[in-house]
Amino acid sequence: MNLLELKNLLDATGLPVAYSHFTETTNSPIPNPPYITYLINNSSNLFADNKVYKKVNNAQVELYTNKKNLQTEEIIEDLFEQNEIPFETSELWIESEKLFQKTYELRLI
């Protein structure tokens, strides 16, 4: 899966989706939660013969909600499972934003 395919998959949730962050403009305000951001945070490439044999990007998909939302989490997790995308999760409360952040860690090969 590549980055464009991941974006298309996340769009299927029906939630607002942006790479890295949303940028507020006069015509496009930052959406109200829930919304999703995604980004490539590093790589774990496979090497052979002093070359990159296979590119592997480590992606983070972040779900932001103003309250714990098991139904939305299930939609995202079902999409990953249906598309055979293994993931790890973590979660935190961002006090300054008053938002929950559920992070899904994936590998794009």
Backbone bond lengths (Angstrom), bond angles and torsions (degrees), N, CA, C in turn:
res aa  C-N    CA-C-N  psi(-1)  N-CA   C-N-CA  omega(-1)  CA-C   N-CA-C  phi
1 M - - - 1.455 - - 1.521 108.24 -
2 N 1.311 115.52 137.20 1.460 119.76 176.51 1.524 110.12 -106.38
3 L 1.308 116.44 -179.91 1.464 121.63 -175.16 1.531 112.17 -64.30
4 L 1.327 117.50 -39.60 1.465 120.96 178.62 1.527 111.04 -64.95
5 E 1.320 116.52 -40.76 1.468 119.82 178.02 1.529 110.58 -65.51
6 L 1.322 117.21 -38.08 1.465 120.18 176.24 1.522 110.16 -62.83
7 K 1.322 117.38 -44.81 1.471 121.31 178.45 1.524 110.65 -57.95
8 N 1.330 116.78 -46.55 1.461 120.63 179.93 1.528 111.50 -62.36
9 L 1.321 116.84 -38.55 1.455 121.22 177.89 1.529 110.65 -64.24
10 L 1.320 116.48 -44.72 1.467 120.40 179.75 1.525 111.38 -66.48
11 D 1.327 117.64 -35.15 1.464 120.88 176.42 1.530 111.43 -59.99
12 A 1.325 116.77 -29.33 1.468 121.38 -179.33 1.528 112.61 -64.78
13 T 1.341 117.10 -15.51 1.473 119.62 177.44 1.525 111.52 -71.65
14 G 1.338 116.80 -20.85 1.461 120.67 -176.00 1.520 113.21 84.04
15 L 1.329 117.27 -1.94 1.463 121.27 178.45 1.528 109.89 -88.85
16 P 1.333 117.50 155.85 1.469 119.36 172.84 1.530 109.81 -61.72
17 V 1.340 116.65 137.41 1.463 122.57 -176.78 1.524 108.98 -132.41
18 A 1.347 116.54 136.88 1.468 120.82 176.36 1.519 109.34 -144.84
19 Y 1.337 115.62 149.95 1.456 120.18 173.51 1.528 108.42 -77.58
20 S 1.304 116.85 125.23 1.459 125.53 176.54 1.531 113.82 71.08
21 H 1.336 117.23 -57.24 1.467 119.97 -176.33 1.532 109.50 -165.54
22 F 1.291 115.40 164.92 1.458 121.33 173.53 1.521 108.02 -93.12
23 T 1.321 116.47 140.33 1.450 122.10 176.92 1.523 108.25 -110.68
24 E 1.309 115.73 122.15 1.458 120.22 -178.71 1.525 110.58 -79.68
25 T 1.328 115.01 131.49 1.455 121.78 172.50 1.525 107.63 -130.98
26 T 1.322 117.16 173.12 1.467 119.61 179.62 1.521 111.31 -63.87
27 N 1.324 117.60 -31.87 1.467 121.14 -179.43 1.517 113.39 -92.58
28 S 1.310 117.30 -11.49 1.463 120.93 -175.24 1.528 110.42 -142.36
29 P 1.330 116.89 89.47 1.473 118.86 178.34 1.531 110.66 -73.17
30 I 1.316 115.75 161.93 1.463 120.29 174.92 1.527 107.35 -66.25
31 P 1.344 117.00 131.79 1.472 118.91 -176.68 1.523 112.21 -68.17
32 N 1.307 114.60 156.70 1.457 120.38 172.31 1.530 108.23 -75.52
33 P 1.334 117.63 148.22 1.460 120.11 177.21 1.531 110.45 -63.39
34 P 1.313 118.56 152.09 1.457 126.92 5.55 1.530 111.83 -83.18
35 Y 1.332 114.58 148.18 1.460 121.26 173.74 1.523 108.87 -150.97
36 I 1.349 114.66 166.87 1.468 121.42 -174.47 1.523 109.63 -124.50
37 T 1.331 115.27 138.76 1.458 120.81 166.67 1.526 106.88 -122.91
38 Y 1.321 115.45 157.52 1.457 120.26 177.69 1.521 108.53 -145.99
39 L 1.319 116.52 153.98 1.462 120.46 178.06 1.509 110.21 -163.79
40 I 1.325 114.49 160.82 1.462 121.37 172.51 1.524 106.06 -94.29
41 N 1.331 117.14 119.37 1.464 118.51 -177.69 1.519 113.49 -98.72
42 N 1.333 118.80 -21.36 1.460 122.32 173.67 1.519 108.67 -173.50
43 S 1.326 116.34 -176.26 1.464 120.07 179.05 1.518 109.93 -126.82
44 S 1.325 114.72 159.48 1.469 123.28 174.53 1.524 107.35 -133.30
45 N 1.329 115.52 55.63 1.457 120.96 -175.09 1.524 111.92 -60.34
46 L 1.345 114.79 151.76 1.457 121.61 174.58 1.521 108.14 -97.89
47 F 1.332 116.47 135.03 1.453 121.54 -175.77 1.523 110.83 -113.75
48 A 1.324 115.29 147.25 1.466 122.47 172.64 1.516 107.85 -155.91
49 D 1.324 116.36 137.67 1.474 121.69 178.23 1.522 112.28 52.84
50 N 1.321 116.04 43.43 1.466 122.45 178.83 1.520 113.81 58.97
51 K 1.310 116.62 30.66 1.466 122.33 177.74 1.519 109.10 -136.13
52 V 1.304 114.70 162.28 1.462 119.52 170.64 1.521 106.32 -78.47
53 Y 1.318 115.05 110.14 1.463 121.25 -178.60 1.527 110.43 -77.92
54 K 1.325 116.50 -42.30 1.459 121.57 -179.47 1.525 108.69 -145.35
55 K 1.323 116.16 124.58 1.467 120.21 177.07 1.521 109.45 -78.34
56 V 1.325 115.18 132.37 1.457 122.05 177.90 1.522 107.06 -131.59
57 N 1.317 116.23 114.41 1.465 120.94 178.58 1.519 109.57 -100.61
58 N 1.324 115.73 133.56 1.459 121.57 175.18 1.519 107.82 -92.46
59 A 1.309 115.32 117.19 1.457 121.12 -176.60 1.525 110.53 -109.44
60 Q 1.315 114.42 151.66 1.462 122.02 171.96 1.510 107.89 -120.25
61 V 1.311 115.11 129.63 1.461 122.33 172.04 1.516 105.23 -111.95
62 E 1.326 115.76 125.06 1.469 120.14 -175.65 1.523 109.81 -118.48
63 L 1.311 115.64 124.26 1.462 122.64 175.70 1.519 107.45 -101.07
64 Y 1.332 116.03 126.17 1.467 121.82 178.20 1.520 108.91 -111.50
65 T 1.331 115.57 128.50 1.465 121.69 178.76 1.524 108.58 -138.65
66 N 1.332 116.26 153.74 1.463 118.27 177.78 1.527 111.84 -90.45
67 K 1.326 117.21 -5.69 1.461 122.49 170.11 1.522 107.46 -149.55
68 K 1.302 117.23 157.10 1.462 121.72 179.73 1.523 108.37 -56.39
69 N 1.349 116.38 126.42 1.455 120.31 -173.21 1.532 109.32 -129.82
70 L 1.325 115.98 86.22 1.461 121.68 -177.31 1.521 112.35 -63.41
71 Q 1.323 117.44 -33.82 1.465 120.86 -179.40 1.534 111.01 -64.97
72 T 1.314 117.49 -44.41 1.460 120.87 178.96 1.527 110.43 -67.76
73 E 1.308 117.93 -40.32 1.460 120.98 176.47 1.526 110.48 -59.60
74 E 1.326 116.59 -41.62 1.459 121.13 179.77 1.530 111.53 -63.94
75 I 1.326 117.81 -38.09 1.465 121.34 177.44 1.522 109.95 -59.81
76 I 1.319 116.52 -47.53 1.466 121.12 -179.46 1.530 110.54 -65.32
77 E 1.312 117.16 -46.62 1.454 120.72 -177.65 1.523 111.58 -65.69
78 D 1.331 117.44 -37.42 1.465 120.70 176.27 1.529 111.14 -63.47
79 L 1.335 117.08 -40.22 1.465 120.37 176.81 1.523 111.25 -60.70
80 F 1.312 116.08 -44.27 1.467 119.86 178.70 1.531 110.66 -63.23
81 E 1.319 116.79 -44.81 1.461 120.62 -178.67 1.529 111.60 -66.30
82 Q 1.326 117.89 -41.99 1.467 121.62 179.03 1.526 111.56 -63.30
83 N 1.324 116.89 -28.37 1.462 121.60 -179.43 1.524 112.33 -101.67
84 E 1.339 115.93 13.98 1.464 123.61 176.67 1.525 112.57 53.36
85 I 1.334 114.57 47.78 1.463 121.91 177.66 1.526 108.07 -108.94
86 P 1.334 117.33 106.18 1.462 118.64 177.54 1.529 110.63 -70.06
87 F 1.316 116.10 149.42 1.457 120.08 -177.45 1.515 111.18 -149.30
88 E 1.309 114.60 156.85 1.469 124.03 170.53 1.522 106.43 -117.84
89 T 1.321 117.75 152.83 1.461 120.21 -179.62 1.522 111.95 -128.15
90 S 1.307 114.20 156.52 1.460 122.50 168.25 1.522 106.55 -148.03
91 E 1.316 115.37 162.99 1.461 118.87 -175.84 1.516 109.55 -146.74
92 L 1.336 115.09 146.03 1.454 119.38 174.47 1.521 110.56 -152.33
93 W 1.313 113.76 161.41 1.460 122.53 176.06 1.518 106.91 -101.93
94 I 1.333 116.63 125.97 1.461 121.26 178.26 1.525 106.88 -99.09
95 E 1.311 115.42 98.66 1.471 121.30 -174.13 1.526 111.88 -58.23
96 S 1.319 118.21 -44.78 1.469 121.07 -176.52 1.526 113.13 -64.00
97 E 1.330 116.58 -26.80 1.471 121.12 -179.59 1.528 112.23 -101.97
98 K 1.328 115.86 -12.55 1.467 122.14 -175.01 1.529 110.73 57.16
99 L 1.339 115.01 45.77 1.462 121.88 -178.28 1.526 110.71 -133.52
100 F 1.329 115.11 146.74 1.449 121.26 166.94 1.521 107.67 -87.22
101 Q 1.323 115.76 141.98 1.462 121.91 174.97 1.521 107.49 -122.68
102 K 1.316 116.03 115.71 1.476 121.33 174.23 1.518 106.03 -104.87
103 T 1.321 116.86 120.31 1.455 122.52 -176.60 1.519 109.97 -106.81
104 Y 1.325 115.58 130.35 1.456 123.55 174.64 1.520 107.05 -109.28
105 E 1.316 116.55 124.65 1.465 121.09 177.77 1.520 108.74 -103.33
106 L 1.345 114.96 125.43 1.465 122.22 -176.44 1.517 110.09 -128.68
107 R 1.306 116.13 162.20 1.470 121.81 170.98 1.514 107.87 -117.40
108 L 1.323 115.59 126.31 1.464 121.42 177.76 1.523 107.94 -101.62
109 I 1.313 116.03 118.46 1.465 121.18 -178.26 1.521 108.47 -114.11
